[in-house]
Amino acid sequence: MEEKNKRYYDTNEVAEIVGCNPSALRFWEKEFPHLNPKRDSRNRRRYTQEDIEIVRKILHQRRDQGRTVQGARHQMNHRETAQNLIHRLQRVRSFLEEIKESLEESGRSKSES
């Protein structure tokens, strides 16, 4: 089944999109804190595109990498931590570049006067 451009998908749609059983999705929801689909007023799971990407990552870890649930969860936590660290370092670098530019401008204006 091809993905439609919908905002929310139910469990059966997601299972068909990614090629797994709906019961696996319900199980993974308990095992992976990353996967947390919203619930509607009737308490049905509603998956977003972001949730589907998380399911795909879980499937990749399980099927392609051959990891256990615990190993997949550990790997996903490790990747998330690494991505957060990279993002923080990029922000620090940007901040330091702004300071450098500010100091260079300040030095130029003092030498011109």
DSSP file (Angstrom, degrees, kcal/mol; ACC not computed):
  #  RESIDUE AA STRUCTURE BP1 BP2  ACC     N-H-->O    O-->H-N    N-H-->O    O-->H-N    TCO  KAPPA ALPHA  PHI   PSI    X-CA   Y-CA   Z-CA
    1    1 A M              0   0    0      0, 0.0     2,-0.2     0, 0.0     3,-0.0   0.000 360.0 360.0 360.0 133.8    0.0    0.0    0.0
    2    2 A E        -     0   0    0      1,-0.1     2,-0.2     0, 0.0    15,-0.1  -0.577 360.0-103.9 -84.4 149.1    1.3    3.4   -0.9
    3    3 A E        -     0   0    0     -2,-0.2     2,-0.2    14,-0.1    -1,-0.1  -0.501  32.3-147.5 -71.4 137.9    1.3    6.2    1.7
    4    4 A K        -     0   0    0     -2,-0.2     2,-1.8    -3,-0.0    -1,-0.0  -0.614  29.5-103.6 -95.2 163.7   -1.4    8.8    1.2
    5    5 A N  S    S+     0   0    0     -2,-0.2     2,-0.3     2,-0.0    -2,-0.0  -0.512  71.9 141.5 -87.6  70.9   -0.9   12.4    2.1
    6    6 A K        -     0   0    0     -2,-1.8    43,-0.2     1,-0.1     3,-0.1  -0.706  56.1-136.5-108.2 160.8   -2.9   12.1    5.2
    7    7 A R  S    S+     0   0    0     -2,-0.3     2,-0.4     1,-0.2    42,-0.3   0.881  88.7  23.9 -82.3 -41.1   -2.3   13.6    8.6
    8    8 A Y        -     0   0    0     40,-0.1     2,-0.3    41,-0.1    -1,-0.2  -0.957  63.3-164.7-130.5 146.9   -3.1   10.5   10.6
    9    9 A Y  B     -A   47   0A   0     38,-2.3    38,-3.3    -2,-0.4     2,-0.1  -0.951  19.2-127.4-126.2 145.7   -3.1    6.8    9.9
   10   10 A D     >  -     0   0    0     -2,-0.3     4,-2.2    36,-0.2     5,-0.2  -0.387  36.1 -96.8 -86.2 174.0   -4.7    4.0   11.9
   11   11 A T  H  > S+     0   0    0     34,-0.4     4,-2.6     1,-0.2     5,-0.2   0.888 122.1  50.0 -59.2 -44.8   -2.8    0.9   13.0
   12   12 A N  H  > S+     0   0    0      1,-0.2     4,-2.0     2,-0.2    -1,-0.2   0.884 110.1  50.9 -65.2 -38.0   -3.9   -1.3   10.1
   13   13 A E  H  > S+     0   0    0      2,-0.2     4,-2.5     1,-0.2    -1,-0.2   0.930 112.0  46.5 -63.9 -44.9   -2.9    1.3    7.6
   14   14 A V  H  X S+     0   0    0     -4,-2.2     4,-2.6     1,-0.2     5,-0.3   0.920 110.5  53.0 -64.1 -43.1    0.6    1.7    9.1
   15   15 A A  H  X>S+     0   0    0     -4,-2.6     5,-2.1     1,-0.2     4,-1.6   0.899 112.5  45.1 -59.0 -40.6    1.1   -2.0    9.3
   16   16 A E  H  <5S+     0   0    0     -4,-2.0    -1,-0.2     3,-0.2    -2,-0.2   0.893 111.8  52.4 -70.5 -39.6    0.2   -2.4    5.6
   17   17 A I  H  <5S+     0   0    0     -4,-2.5    -2,-0.2     1,-0.2    -1,-0.2   0.926 121.0  31.0 -61.5 -46.5    2.5    0.6    4.7
   18   18 A V  H  <5S-     0   0    0     -4,-2.6    -1,-0.2    -5,-0.1    -2,-0.2   0.630 110.0-116.4 -93.2 -13.9    5.6   -0.7    6.5
   19   19 A G  T  <5S+     0   0    0     -4,-1.6     2,-0.3    -5,-0.3    -3,-0.2   0.929  71.3 109.9  82.4  47.9    4.9   -4.5    6.1
   20   20 A C  S   <S-     0   0    0     -5,-2.1    -1,-0.3    -6,-0.1    -2,-0.1  -0.859  71.0 -84.2-139.7 177.2    4.4   -5.7    9.6
   21   21 A N    >>  -     0   0    0     -2,-0.3     4,-1.4     1,-0.1     3,-0.6  -0.600  29.5-127.6 -84.0 145.7    1.6   -7.0   11.8
   22   22 A P  H 3> S+     0   0    0      0, 0.0     4,-1.9     0, 0.0     5,-0.2   0.852 111.6  59.8 -58.1 -33.3   -0.6   -4.5   13.7
   23   23 A S  H 3> S+     0   0    0      1,-0.2     4,-2.3     2,-0.2     5,-0.2   0.857  99.9  55.9 -64.6 -33.0    0.2   -6.5   16.9
   24   24 A A  H <> S+     0   0    0     -3,-0.6     4,-3.1     2,-0.2    -1,-0.2   0.908 105.5  51.8 -64.1 -40.7    3.9   -5.7   16.4
   25   25 A L  H  X S+     0   0    0     -4,-1.4     4,-1.8     2,-0.2    -2,-0.2   0.921 110.4  47.7 -61.3 -43.6    3.1   -2.0   16.3
   26   26 A R  H  X S+     0   0    0     -4,-1.9     4,-0.8     2,-0.2    -1,-0.2   0.896 113.8  48.1 -64.6 -39.6    1.1   -2.3   19.6
   27   27 A F  H >X S+     0   0    0     -4,-2.3     4,-1.4     1,-0.2     3,-1.0   0.938 110.3  50.6 -65.0 -47.4    4.0   -4.2   21.1
   28   28 A W  H 3X S+     0   0    0     -4,-3.1     4,-2.9     1,-0.3     7,-0.3   0.819  99.7  65.2 -63.2 -30.1    6.6   -1.7   19.9
   29   29 A E  H 3< S+     0   0    0     -4,-1.8    -1,-0.3     1,-0.2    -2,-0.2   0.866 107.1  42.7 -59.8 -34.6    4.7    1.1   21.4
   30   30 A K  H << S+     0   0    0     -3,-1.0    -1,-0.2    -4,-0.8    -2,-0.2   0.816 119.7  42.8 -78.0 -31.5    5.3   -0.4   24.8
   31   31 A E  H  < S+     0   0    0     -4,-1.4    -2,-0.2     1,-0.2    -3,-0.2   0.735 111.1  52.7 -90.1 -25.0    9.0   -1.2   24.1
   32   32 A F    ><  -     0   0    0     -4,-2.9     3,-1.5     3,-0.2    -1,-0.2  -0.924  58.6-164.8-119.1 108.3   10.1    2.0   22.3
   33   33 A P  T 3  S+     0   0    0      0, 0.0    -1,-0.1     0, 0.0    -4,-0.1   0.729  89.2  69.3 -62.6 -18.6    9.4    5.3   24.1
   34   34 A H  T 3  S+     0   0    0      1,-0.1     2,-0.8    -3,-0.1    20,-0.1   0.825  88.4  70.7 -65.7 -31.4   10.1    7.0   20.7
   35   35 A L    <   +     0   0    0     -3,-1.5    -3,-0.2    -7,-0.3    -1,-0.1  -0.783  56.3 146.6 -94.9 107.7    6.9    5.5   19.3
   36   36 A N        -     0   0    0     -2,-0.8    -1,-0.1    -6,-0.0    15,-0.1  -0.592  26.1-166.8-143.2  75.5    4.0    7.3   20.9
   37   37 A P        -     0   0    0      0, 0.0    10,-0.2     0, 0.0    -2,-0.0  -0.301  27.1-109.9 -65.9 149.7    1.0    7.6   18.5
   38   38 A K  E     -B   46   0B   0      8,-1.4     8,-3.0     7,-0.1     2,-0.4  -0.285  27.1-133.0 -70.6 162.4   -1.8   10.0   19.5
   39   39 A R  E     -B   45   0B   0      6,-0.2     6,-0.2     2,-0.0     2,-0.1  -0.948  12.9-140.2-118.6 141.6   -5.1    8.6   20.6
   40   40 A D    >   -     0   0    0      4,-2.1     3,-2.3    -2,-0.4     6,-0.0  -0.255  42.1 -83.3 -88.9-175.5   -8.5    9.9   19.3
   41   41 A S  T 3  S+     0   0    0      1,-0.3    -1,-0.1     2,-0.1    -2,-0.0   0.721 132.6  52.5 -63.3 -21.0  -11.6   10.4   21.4
   42   42 A R  T 3  S-     0   0    0      2,-0.1    -1,-0.3     3,-0.0     3,-0.1   0.240 119.9-111.1 -97.7  12.6  -12.5    6.7   20.9
   43   43 A N    <   +     0   0    0     -3,-2.3     2,-0.3     1,-0.2    -2,-0.1   0.701  68.7 146.3  66.6  23.9   -9.0    5.7   22.1
   44   44 A R        -     0   0    0      1,-0.1    -4,-2.1   -34,-0.0    -1,-0.2  -0.694  54.7-107.2 -88.1 143.9   -7.8    4.5   18.7
   45   45 A R  E     -B   39   0B   0     -2,-0.3     2,-0.5    -6,-0.2   -34,-0.4  -0.469  30.4-164.3 -70.7 139.1   -4.2    5.0   17.8
   46   46 A R  E     -B   38   0B   0     -8,-3.0    -8,-1.4    -2,-0.2     2,-0.3  -0.948   7.2-158.3-128.8 109.6   -3.5    7.7   15.2
   47   47 A Y  B     -A    9   0A   0    -38,-3.3   -38,-2.3    -2,-0.5     2,-0.2  -0.656   1.8-154.6 -90.9 141.1    0.0    7.6   13.7
   48   48 A T     >  -     0   0    0     -2,-0.3     4,-2.1   -40,-0.2     5,-0.1  -0.501  38.0 -96.8 -99.6 175.5    1.7   10.6   12.0
   49   49 A Q  H  > S+     0   0    0    -42,-0.3     4,-2.1     1,-0.2     5,-0.1   0.880 127.3  55.0 -59.3 -37.9    4.3   10.5    9.3
   50   50 A E  H  > S+     0   0    0      1,-0.2     4,-1.9     2,-0.2    -1,-0.2   0.899 106.5  50.3 -63.2 -40.5    6.9   10.9   12.1
   51   51 A D  H  > S+     0   0    0      1,-0.2     4,-2.4     2,-0.2    -1,-0.2   0.903 108.4  52.7 -62.9 -40.6    5.6    7.8   13.8
   52   52 A I  H  X S+     0   0    0     -4,-2.1     4,-2.3     1,-0.2    -2,-0.2   0.889 107.4  52.1 -63.3 -38.8    5.8    5.9   10.6
   53   53 A E  H  X S+     0   0    0     -4,-2.1     4,-2.0     2,-0.2    -1,-0.2   0.888 108.5  50.7 -64.4 -38.4    9.4    6.9   10.2
   54   54 A I  H  X S+     0   0    0     -4,-1.9     4,-2.4     2,-0.2    -2,-0.2   0.918 109.2  51.0 -64.1 -42.6   10.1    5.7   13.7
   55   55 A V  H  X S+     0   0    0     -4,-2.4     4,-2.8     1,-0.2    -2,-0.2   0.908 108.9  51.7 -60.3 -42.1    8.4    2.3   12.9
   56   56 A R  H  X S+     0   0    0     -4,-2.3     4,-2.4     1,-0.2    -1,-0.2   0.890 109.1  50.2 -62.1 -39.1   10.6    2.1    9.8
   57   57 A K  H  X S+     0   0    0     -4,-2.0     4,-2.4     2,-0.2    -2,-0.2   0.905 110.8  49.3 -65.2 -41.3   13.7    2.7   11.9
   58   58 A I  H  X S+     0   0    0     -4,-2.4     4,-2.6     2,-0.2    -2,-0.2   0.945 111.7  48.7 -61.8 -47.4   12.6    0.0   14.3
   59   59 A L  H  X>S+     0   0    0     -4,-2.8     4,-3.4     1,-0.2     5,-0.7   0.898 110.0  52.0 -59.4 -41.5   12.0   -2.4   11.4
   60   60 A H  I  X>S+     0   0    0     -4,-2.4     5,-2.1     1,-0.2     4,-0.6   0.931 111.6  46.7 -60.6 -46.2   15.4   -1.6   10.0
   61   61 A Q  I  <5S+     0   0    0     -4,-2.4     6,-2.5     3,-0.2    -2,-0.2   0.904 120.6  38.6 -62.8 -41.2   17.1   -2.3   13.3
   62   62 A R  I  <5S+     0   0    0     -4,-2.6     4,-0.3     4,-0.2    -2,-0.2   0.959 129.0  25.4 -75.9 -53.4   15.2   -5.6   13.7
   63   63 A R  I  <5S+     0   0    0     -4,-3.4    -3,-0.2    -5,-0.2    -2,-0.1   0.961 131.2  31.2 -80.3 -54.5   15.1   -7.0   10.2
   64   64 A D  I  <<S+     0   0    0     -5,-0.7    -3,-0.2    -4,-0.6    -4,-0.1   0.877 129.8  34.7 -78.2 -38.4   18.1   -5.5    8.4
   65   65 A Q  S   <S-     0   0    0     -5,-2.1    -1,-0.2    -6,-0.2    -3,-0.2   0.613  98.2-133.4 -92.5 -13.6   20.5   -5.2   11.3
   66   66 A G        +     0   0    0     -4,-0.3    -4,-0.2    -6,-0.3     2,-0.2   0.762  48.4 156.5  70.3  25.9   19.3   -8.4   13.1
   67   67 A R        -     0   0    0     -6,-2.5    -1,-0.2     1,-0.1    -2,-0.1  -0.494  42.3-119.2 -85.6 153.8   19.0   -6.7   16.5
   68   68 A T     >  -     0   0    0     -2,-0.2     4,-2.9     1,-0.1     5,-0.2  -0.274  37.9 -98.6 -74.2 172.6   16.8   -7.8   19.4
   69   69 A V  H  > S+     0   0    0      2,-0.2     4,-2.6     1,-0.2     5,-0.2   0.935 128.0  48.1 -59.7 -45.3   14.2   -5.4   20.7
   70   70 A Q  H  > S+     0   0    0      1,-0.2     4,-2.4     2,-0.2    -1,-0.2   0.914 113.1  47.5 -62.6 -42.8   16.5   -4.4   23.5
   71   71 A G  H  > S+     0   0    0      2,-0.2     4,-2.5     1,-0.2    -2,-0.2   0.892 112.3  49.2 -65.2 -40.2   19.4   -3.9   21.0
   72   72 A A  H  X S+     0   0    0     -4,-2.9     4,-2.6     2,-0.2    -2,-0.2   0.913 111.6  49.1 -65.2 -42.5   17.3   -1.9   18.7
   73   73 A R  H  X S+     0   0    0     -4,-2.6     4,-2.4    -5,-0.2    -2,-0.2   0.925 112.2  48.6 -62.8 -44.1   16.0    0.3   21.5
   74   74 A H  H  X S+     0   0    0     -4,-2.4     4,-2.5     2,-0.2    -2,-0.2   0.921 112.2  48.7 -60.8 -45.0   19.6    0.9   22.7
   75   75 A Q  H  X S+     0   0    0     -4,-2.5     4,-2.6     1,-0.2    -2,-0.2   0.902 111.6  48.8 -63.4 -42.2   20.8    1.7   19.2
   76   76 A M  H  X S+     0   0    0     -4,-2.6     4,-2.4     2,-0.2    -1,-0.2   0.894 112.0  48.9 -66.9 -38.8   17.9    4.2   18.6
   77   77 A N  H  X S+     0   0    0     -4,-2.4     4,-2.4     2,-0.2    -2,-0.2   0.909 111.7  50.2 -64.1 -41.2   18.7    5.9   22.0
   78   78 A H  H  X S+     0   0    0     -4,-2.5     4,-2.5     2,-0.2    -2,-0.2   0.925 111.8  47.0 -63.1 -45.3   22.3    6.1   21.1
   79   79 A R  H  X S+     0   0    0     -4,-2.6     4,-2.8     2,-0.2    -1,-0.2   0.906 111.4  51.3 -63.3 -41.4   21.5    7.6   17.7
   80   80 A E  H  X S+     0   0    0     -4,-2.4     4,-2.3     2,-0.2    -1,-0.2   0.914 111.0  48.2 -62.3 -42.5   19.1   10.1   19.3
   81   81 A T  H  X S+     0   0    0     -4,-2.4     4,-2.3     2,-0.2    -2,-0.2   0.914 112.3  48.8 -63.2 -43.6   21.8   11.1   21.8
   82   82 A A  H  X S+     0   0    0     -4,-2.5     4,-2.5     2,-0.2    -2,-0.2   0.907 111.2  49.6 -64.0 -41.6   24.4   11.5   19.0
   83   83 A Q  H  X S+     0   0    0     -4,-2.8     4,-2.4     1,-0.2    -1,-0.2   0.898 110.8  49.9 -65.5 -39.5   22.0   13.6   16.9
   84   84 A N  H  X S+     0   0    0     -4,-2.3     4,-2.4     2,-0.2    -1,-0.2   0.901 111.0  49.9 -64.1 -40.0   21.2   15.9   19.9
   85   85 A L  H  X S+     0   0    0     -4,-2.3     4,-2.6     2,-0.2    -2,-0.2   0.921 110.7  49.0 -64.2 -44.5   24.9   16.3   20.6
   86   86 A I  H  X S+     0   0    0     -4,-2.5     4,-2.3     1,-0.2    -2,-0.2   0.921 111.5  49.9 -60.7 -44.1   25.6   17.2   16.9
   87   87 A H  H  X S+     0   0    0     -4,-2.4     4,-1.9     1,-0.2    -2,-0.2   0.916 111.6  48.3 -62.1 -43.1   22.8   19.7   17.0
   88   88 A R  H  X S+     0   0    0     -4,-2.4     4,-2.3     1,-0.2    -2,-0.2   0.914 111.0  50.4 -63.9 -42.5   24.1   21.3   20.2
   89   89 A L  H  X S+     0   0    0     -4,-2.6     4,-2.6     1,-0.2    -1,-0.2   0.876 108.4  52.8 -64.0 -37.2   27.6   21.5   18.8
   90   90 A Q  H  X S+     0   0    0     -4,-2.3     4,-2.3     2,-0.2    -1,-0.2   0.896 109.5  49.1 -64.1 -39.2   26.3   23.2   15.7
   91   91 A R  H  X S+     0   0    0     -4,-1.9     4,-2.4     2,-0.2    -2,-0.2   0.903 111.3  49.2 -66.6 -40.1   24.5   25.8   17.8
   92   92 A V  H  X S+     0   0    0     -4,-2.3     4,-2.8     2,-0.2    -2,-0.2   0.924 111.1  50.1 -63.6 -44.0   27.6   26.4   19.8
   93   93 A R  H  X S+     0   0    0     -4,-2.6     4,-2.5     1,-0.2    -2,-0.2   0.923 110.8  49.0 -60.6 -44.2   29.7   26.8   16.6
   94   94 A S  H  X S+     0   0    0     -4,-2.3     4,-2.0     1,-0.2    -1,-0.2   0.916 111.6  49.6 -61.2 -43.5   27.1   29.3   15.3
   95   95 A F  H  X S+     0   0    0     -4,-2.4     4,-2.1     1,-0.2    -2,-0.2   0.916 111.1  48.8 -61.7 -44.5   27.2   31.2   18.5
   96   96 A L  H  X S+     0   0    0     -4,-2.8     4,-2.5     1,-0.2    -1,-0.2   0.876 109.2  52.8 -65.7 -36.9   31.0   31.4   18.5
   97   97 A E  H  X S+     0   0    0     -4,-2.5     4,-2.5     2,-0.2    -1,-0.2   0.886 108.2  51.3 -64.7 -37.7   31.0   32.5   14.9
   98   98 A E  H  X S+     0   0    0     -4,-2.0     4,-2.4     2,-0.2    -2,-0.2   0.910 110.5  48.4 -64.1 -42.2   28.6   35.3   15.8
   99   99 A I  H  X S+     0   0    0     -4,-2.1     4,-2.6     2,-0.2    -2,-0.2   0.922 110.9  51.1 -63.1 -43.6   30.9   36.4   18.6
  100  100 A K  H  X S+     0   0    0     -4,-2.5     4,-2.6     1,-0.2    -2,-0.2   0.931 111.5  47.0 -59.9 -46.6   33.9   36.3   16.3
  101  101 A E  H  X S+     0   0    0     -4,-2.5     4,-2.5     1,-0.2    -1,-0.2   0.901 111.9  51.1 -62.0 -41.0   32.2   38.5   13.8
  102  102 A S  H  X S+     0   0    0     -4,-2.4     4,-2.3     2,-0.2    -1,-0.2   0.908 111.5  47.0 -62.9 -42.4   31.1   40.9   16.5
  103  103 A L  H  X S+     0   0    0     -4,-2.6     4,-2.5     2,-0.2    -2,-0.2   0.892 111.6  50.9 -67.1 -39.5   34.6   41.2   17.8
  104  104 A E  H  X S+     0   0    0     -4,-2.6     4,-2.2     2,-0.2    -2,-0.2   0.912 112.0  47.1 -64.4 -41.8   36.0   41.7   14.3
  105  105 A E  H  X S+     0   0    0     -4,-2.5     4,-2.3     2,-0.2    -2,-0.2   0.901 112.3  50.3 -65.0 -40.3   33.5   44.5   13.6
  106  106 A S  H  X S+     0   0    0     -4,-2.3     4,-1.7     1,-0.2    -2,-0.2   0.902 110.7  49.5 -63.8 -41.5   34.3   46.0   16.9
  107  107 A G  H  X S+     0   0    0     -4,-2.5     4,-1.8     1,-0.2    -2,-0.2   0.878 111.2  49.6 -65.5 -38.2   38.0   45.9   16.2
  108  108 A R  H  X S+     0   0    0     -4,-2.2     4,-1.6     1,-0.2    -2,-0.2   0.900 109.3  50.4 -67.6 -40.4   37.5   47.5   12.8
  109  109 A S  H  X S+     0   0    0     -4,-2.3     4,-0.8     1,-0.2    -1,-0.2   0.845 111.1  49.5 -69.2 -30.8   35.3   50.3   14.1
  110  110 A K  H  < S+     0   0    0     -4,-1.7     3,-0.3     1,-0.2    -1,-0.2   0.872 110.8  49.3 -72.6 -37.0   38.0   51.1   16.8
  111  111 A S  H  < S+     0   0    0     -4,-1.8    -2,-0.2     1,-0.2    -1,-0.2   0.765 108.0  55.1 -74.3 -23.7   40.8   51.1   14.2
  112  112 A E  H  <        0   0    0     -4,-1.6    -1,-0.2     1,-0.2    -2,-0.2   0.734 360.0 360.0 -79.1 -22.8   38.8   53.5   11.9
  113  113 A S     <        0   0    0     -4,-0.8    -1,-0.2    -3,-0.3    -2,-0.2   0.481 360.0 360.0 -91.0 360.0   38.3   56.1   14.6
